[in-house]
Amino acid sequence: MAQLPHHLSLRRLNAALLMSLGSVAGAQTVSTPTLQEVVVSASGQEQQGFDAPASIHAVGREVIRAAGPGVNLSESMNRVPGITVLNRQNYAQDLQLSIRGSGSRTPFGIRGARLIVDGIPATMPDGQGQASTISLPSAQRIEVLRGPLAQLYGNAAGGVLQVFTMDGPARPEVGSSVDIGSDGMRRLGVQVAGQSGPLNYVVDHSGFSTDGWRDNSAARRKHTNAKLRWAVDERTRVALVANVFDQPVSSDPLGLTREQFQANPRQAVANSTLYQAGKDVSQSQLGLVVDHRLDADSDVSARLYSGNRDMENRLSIPLSAQTPPTSAGGAVALDRRYSGTGLRYSRRMPLGEGVVKLNLGLDHERMAEHRQGFINNQGTLGSLKRDENDSVQSTGIYSQLDWSINERWSAVAGLRTNRVNFRVQDFYIRPGNPDDSGRTDFRATNPVLGITRHLSADTNLYANVGRGFETPTLTEIAYTATGSGPNLNLRSAHSTHAEVGVKTRLAEGHRLDAALFHIGTTDEIVVASSSGGRTIYANAGKTRRSGLELAYSGQITPEWRAHVALSTLDAKFSNAFTSSSGAVVAAGNRIPGTVNRTLFAELAWSPRAVPGMSAALEMVHQGSMAVDDLNTDRTDAATVFNLRLGLEQRWGSWTLREQLRVNNLANKRYIGSVIANDGNKRYFEPAPGRQWGLGLQAIYRF
């Protein structure tokens, strides 16, 4: 399956691996029984990740399945260093995903990280993405790239998360699954997959519902994901990917003050129920990816996709028809259309003792939406308060050169130039509310340079440096602190990333990765205020992020294996600045929403005496988070333990699987995530207490 182009150096193949500015892959599965290096597919080539000059880790299908019911990325991503995925217990606002602290500011959706599914971006051209549309039951693996090489993906690429849908097996199969758990959680799924002549197919459908751990946090969704791959001939492959997502129910309990959290962490704010705060969203997408080998040394890849997203978001804002005309309303109706195309050409050429691979490419993405705002009459749409058409176009041109110099050295260098255009066309023009139409453009040219020293067959050292940029999203320019109209004066943030790392096989079946990084950013985009569902953004001065990431996987004995992932993050404002409230934010204050430390440790057991059985004890530690720029409060660090037990039986053509999970064994009370700079001081989103889940799966192979 084609991905966005990319290439990383491989000494053993004596050829530079493709890591285009559109994507970077190559990874080791984080926890597998054998701990052998995973071979991944990228731009039509199988590649190993051990020699890649970047911090890349992945979780495979077995890990994804063991981590939970396959509803949220937060189930399995805690075992990958450098990425934090916090479950808000709020399906109206999506997960809070950040990579090395990038994206922690967002009160909803995904910012500062690129999401890609089967080569198709799940991040819009303005930099905003949605994780809820990712189909985990059909995922073969999830890869996470951190560091300077992620900047080659373009706008808002503080890191990259890629999901790859499984291929159908040679022997066709049909499977069904059911998951039940705490708080009325239910998930039913069916999957058909196989190979028929030149056609490989996977079709997965699931339905999910929950009453929610907190009051007014129920959700219901349906999700269909399909991938059809056709081998036209030995040189050409065509893949069609389709995704349909419908979430008609997702209630929003809002954040809590510290006093409310201490009194009852499961409660919802009164306005949440009074105004029926929540979201109704549906999205459908279709993509086509073509790989063609021109000759033995060159190939071309192209992709084309289109989709639409409709949403109604009810906010807890008490407004009336007498509200000033500059108010945007308490309910949002959104009709979005988006599309994109990409073209990549690569050619391999001998040079000296090694091989150079040249990559040239073009990416173009577009989105257009009709956005309206209404009075929220306690859950029903009232008077019109906002009416506009918004559009964003992004164009990126890149070149990439990868050189496997010799047996000891390899290098990668790239350059990407991007232009992102925003346009707002205002139709809501009233006395006191002028025409707020306008436009703004952002441009950036970002270089990346990386080098790897292959000390031995089992140890590689690498270093990278690169530039990146991040534009504000349409949502972030939506409001100004005073008056009406979009905040077109927001500037894009520019960053410099540096990283050094080592990858080593300590012994047979034991792997250790370590990386040190530093990120310096100017014009950091921060939350100026957040109140009543209305968030206003501003540019701060300079910020810095630095940290350490470690990942260890080891097969201790034939029956026991261990995995550890440690991340530290020192994310601070480098310069003092004045907030929108007039308060001075001191230099050295922590950036709100960033977790200063995470640790995941797992001890897994697969007894030989009971074939098909597995069990594991997990420890998950989450450090503290500041709640606002002034650092007036912060969450406490928390450590929880999880337990899982799995069984598998095979009878002829049938495979049966059962799994039991218990999370937060000690029923610890703690805060799972925060809403940065909330104007009502409702910063805190509580994590659930003890949770259980039972999963059953049956597969029949023809």
Buried (B, 14 or more C-beta within 10 A) or exposed (E): BBBBBBBBBBBEBBBBBBBBBBBBBBBBBBBBBEBEBBEBBBBBBEBBBBBBBBBBBBBBBBBBBBBBBBBBBBBBBBBBBBBBBBBBBBBBBBBBBBBBBBBBBBBBBBBBBBBBBBBBBBBBBBBBBBBBBBBBBBBBBBBBBBBBBBBBBBBBBBBBBBBBBBBBBEEBBBBEBBBBBBBEBBBBBBBBBBBEEEEBBBBBBBBBBBBBBBBBBBBBBBBBBBBBBBBEEEEEBBBBBBBBBBBEBBBBBBBBBBEBBEEEBBBBBEBBBEBBBBBBBBBBBBBBBBBBBEEEEBBBBBBBBBBBBBBBBBBBBBBEEEBEEBBBBBBBBBBBBBBBBBBBBBBBEEEEEBBBBBBBBBBBBBBBBBBBBBBBBEEEBBBBBBBBBBBBBBBBBBBBBBBBBEEEBBBBBBBBBBBBBBBBBBEBEEEEBBEBBBEBEBEBEBBBBBBBBBEEEBBBBBBBBBBBBBBBBBBBBBBBEEEBBBBBEBBBBBBBBBBBBBBBBEEEBBBBBBBBBBBBBBBBBBBBBBBBBBBBBBBBBBBBBBBBBBBBBBBEEEEEBBBBBBBBBBBBBBBEBEBBEEEEBBEEBBBBBBBBBBBBBBBBBBEEEEEBBBBBBBBBBBBBBBBBBBBEBBBEBBEBBBBBBBBBEEEEEEBBBBBBBBBBBEEEBBBBBBBBBBBBBBBBBBBBBEBBBBBEBEBEBE
